[in-house]
Amino acid sequence: MKALSIRQPWAWLIIHGGKDIENRSWHTKHRGQFLVHASAGCTRKQWTEAVSFAIQAGLINHPAEVPTINELLLGGIIGSVELVDSLDTSDSPWYMGQKGFLLRDPKPLPFIPFKGRLGFFEVPSELTTQ
């Protein structure tokens, strides 16, 4: 199955926080389910910027709604989501990029450690069916 690496806490917000757009600088022809891979790195600054954005946009009310940087899972698969479309614009409050992947139906999965890559990449099916 295809996967896409996404930095935390953005990956967590897709699976648990209602984030329905993944912002990118490129379009994709991929449609359908893909695995959400949480990148291996997350700095305090990145966590703070993401949580501050979500609060200022009225998407969450308090930083405690998002796991702390030490609680976030890093470097592996955390869930799956359906990619519905690749957009140039969106009314979603999560849209802030040049392009956006419209997402729906997020599902958490048990954490599977796995090395990420750039762009969409293949994860062996035997890892996700155990």
WONORHU-V694262 format. One record per residue. N is the residue number from 1. PSI is psi in whole degrees, -180 to 180 (* if undefined). OMEGA is omega in degrees with one decimal (999 if undefined). NEAR is the number of other ideal C-beta (glycine too) atoms within 10 Angstrom. Layout:
n->(N N)
psi->(PSI PSI)
omega->(OMEGA OMEGA)
near->(NEAR NEAR)
//
This chain:
n->(1 2 3 4 5 6 7 8 9 10 11 12 13 14 15 16 17 18 19 20 21 22 23 24 25 26 27 28 29 30 31 32 33 34 35 36 37 38 39 40 41 42 43 44 45 46 47 48 49 50 51 52 53 54 55 56 57 58 59 60 61 62 63 64 65 66 67 68 69 70 71 72 73 74 75 76 77 78 79 80 81 82 83 84 85 86 87 88 89 90 91 92 93 94 95 96 97 98 99 100 101 102 103 104 105 106 107 108 109 110 111 112 113 114 115 116 117 118 119 120 121 122 123 124 125 126 127 128 129 130)
psi->(148 151 160 128 132 132 149 150 8 -42 -45 -41 -32 -48 -37 -16 11 12 113 5 132 115 134 169 5 154 163 150 -9 136 150 -171 144 160 139 115 122 120 160 -23 146 116 163 -39 -45 -43 -48 -43 -43 -47 -40 -41 -48 -39 -49 -32 -2 22 -27 162 -25 145 -28 -11 -17 137 149 165 -33 -17 -18 141 134 147 41 178 131 -11 -171 160 156 130 116 -37 163 118 154 -23 161 149 -5 137 -15 -12 124 15 -171 -36 162 138 120 123 151 163 56 144 123 148 156 141 131 107 134 140 130 173 171 147 -169 140 161 136 127 135 -29 -23 -32 -1 14 *)
omega->(177.7 175.9 176.5 177.1 -179.9 -179.7 172.5 2.0 -179.6 179.6 178.5 -179.4 175.3 -174.9 -171.8 -169.8 176.0 179.1 -173.8 177.1 169.2 -176.2 179.9 175.7 -175.7 175.2 173.5 173.6 -179.0 172.0 178.6 -176.5 167.8 179.0 175.6 179.1 176.1 179.8 -175.8 -176.0 173.0 178.7 175.5 179.6 179.3 178.9 -177.9 179.9 -179.5 -178.8 177.2 176.7 -177.8 178.5 -178.2 178.7 179.2 -177.2 170.0 -177.6 -173.0 179.0 -178.6 176.9 179.8 177.5 177.5 -179.8 -179.9 -179.9 -177.8 175.4 -177.3 173.2 178.5 -179.4 179.3 -178.9 175.6 -179.8 177.7 174.0 -174.1 -176.2 174.8 -166.0 171.3 178.4 176.9 174.2 -179.6 176.9 178.8 -177.3 177.8 -174.9 174.9 179.4 178.8 174.1 179.4 -173.2 172.9 175.5 177.6 178.9 174.6 175.2 172.5 -176.5 176.7 177.4 -178.7 179.7 -179.6 178.7 175.6 178.8 176.0 179.5 -175.4 173.4 -179.1 -176.1 -179.4 177.5 -174.5 -179.2 -179.1 999)
near->(15 16 22 23 20 23 18 25 27 22 27 23 24 25 20 16 19 14 24 20 20 25 17 16 7 10 14 17 6 14 13 9 13 22 24 24 23 27 16 15 11 22 11 9 8 16 21 13 12 20 21 11 16 23 15 10 12 8 17 17 9 8 14 9 14 21 14 12 16 7 10 17 17 17 18 20 23 24 20 20 23 14 19 14 13 17 15 8 8 18 6 18 16 23 16 12 15 10 18 22 25 18 21 10 9 19 11 12 14 10 14 17 11 20 10 20 13 7 11 15 16 10 18 9 8 7 15 16 7 6)
//
